[in-house]
């Protein structure tokens, strides 16, 4: 019984592939009909562009502002500040922050239409953030007489946590 199914499916596959010719029925195509329409010429004029100025009530032709802020967080060590002033197209400002290596970075900048953005940066060491570490070294064991303990004092800069969020 399975052989009959395989033979029938093989015959259908060969017939659909076009190997066995099958009579095709042709129908004549519909005859095209010609429709003639006539139109009167139409005069077309290109519209002239309308130049209208849009006045925005919110637009300030000479903007002016001043702002400043400062963050001094002793818990996290986040210390930075920023101040800026604008008068028309000229902007002056300065920002500062404490780098991880114990220096304060101060950047002063100006922006104007002629020169663009110009910045000058300086690094200032922070001496007040130096912590004194006292280390006591014990006397060596191989001496018979006990030697007095020697105290060495060395200063290391305190690492400062720096977090900046934009």
N, C-alpha and C positions, 0 to 999 in steps of 0.2 A: 504494500500500500504506500509506503514511503517513497518507493521508486516512482510511482505514478505522480506523486506531488512534485518530485524533483524534475521529472521530465516535463510536466506541465509548466512549471516555473521557468525552466530553461527555454521552452518554446516562446513563452511570453517575453522573456528577456531578449531573445533573438529578434522577435517581431518588433519590439519597441525600439531596438537599436537600428533598425532599418535594413537588416540583412535580408529579411524575407520581404519581397515587395507586397505592399498592400494597396489596393485600389484607392486612389484619392479622388475626392469629389471636388470639382472646381465650379465656382459660381462666377458668372461674369460680373465685372465691377460695374458699379452704377455709373451711368454716363454723366460727365460733368456738365453742369448747367452754367451758362454764362449770364451774369447779371451786370448790366451796365448802369452805373449811377453817375449823374452829372451834378457837379456842385458849382455854385457861383464863386468867383474869387473872393476871398475874405481879406479885408484890410487888417493888418496887425501892426500895432505900434508898440515898441519896447517902452516899458515904463521907466521914467527917470528915477534914480535912487533918491530917496528922501533923507537928507542929512539932518538929523535932529540930535541935539545934545541932551544926554541923559544927566539930569542933576540928581545926585544922590545926597540926601540930607545927612547921611552918616559920614560922608567923606570930609576929611579935614585936610586942606591943602598944606598946612604948616603944623604937623603934629608936634606936641611937646609933652614930655613926661619925665618924671624922676622916680626911681625906686631904689630901695636898698633892703637887704636882710642879712642876718648873721645868725649862725648856729654855733653854740658852745656847749656841747654835751660832755660833761666830765666822765660820765659812766661809760660811754662807748668810745670816747676820744674823738668824736666827730666834731671838728672845728673848721668851719668855712664861712665865707661871706661873699657878697656880691652887691655892687652898686652900679647903677647906670643912669645916664641922663641923655635925653634926646631933645634937639632943637631943630626942627625941620628935617633935613636929610643928613644931619651931622649927629653922630652918636659917640659919646665918650663913656667909658666904663672901666671897672676894675673888679677882679675877683681874686680870692686867695683861698688856699687850702693847705693842710698839713700833709706832706708826703709821708710814706711809711718809713723813710730813712731819717726822720727827725728834722727835716727842713720845711720851712713855710714857703710855698710857691705863691708869688704875687704876679699877676698878669694884668697889665694896663693896656687897653685897646681903644682905637678910634676907628670909626667907619664914616666915610664920606663918598659922594658920587665920583669924585675925581681920582682918589687914591685907592678906594676899596677898603678892605679890612686890613688893618695893621696892628700888630700886637708886640709888646715888649714884656718878656718874662724875667723875673729875678727869683733867686733862691736864697733864703735867709736862714742861717742855722739857728736852732732854738736851744740856747744854753740852759734855760730854766727847766728843761725836761731831761736832765741828767740825774740818774739815781745812783747813790753810793752803795756798793755791795761790799760788805765786810766778810772776809773769809779767814777762818782760823785754821792753821795748819798744825796738826799734832806733831809732837816730837818723835823722832825715829825710835824704834824699839831697841836697836842694838847698842845704844849707849847705856852705860852702867849708871851714871848720874843723870837724874832727870834734867832736861833742858827746859827753860821757860818757853811757854807757847809764844809763837811769833804771829803777829797780826799783820796781814797785808790788806791794803785798801786800794781797790781799783774801781774806777768809775766806768759804767756802761750806760749808753743811752737807752732810755725806756722805749720799748717798741710801742708805737702809737697805732691804734686801730683806725683804719681809714675806710669809711664807707661813703660812697657818693651815689646818690639816686638822681636820675634824670627825669 
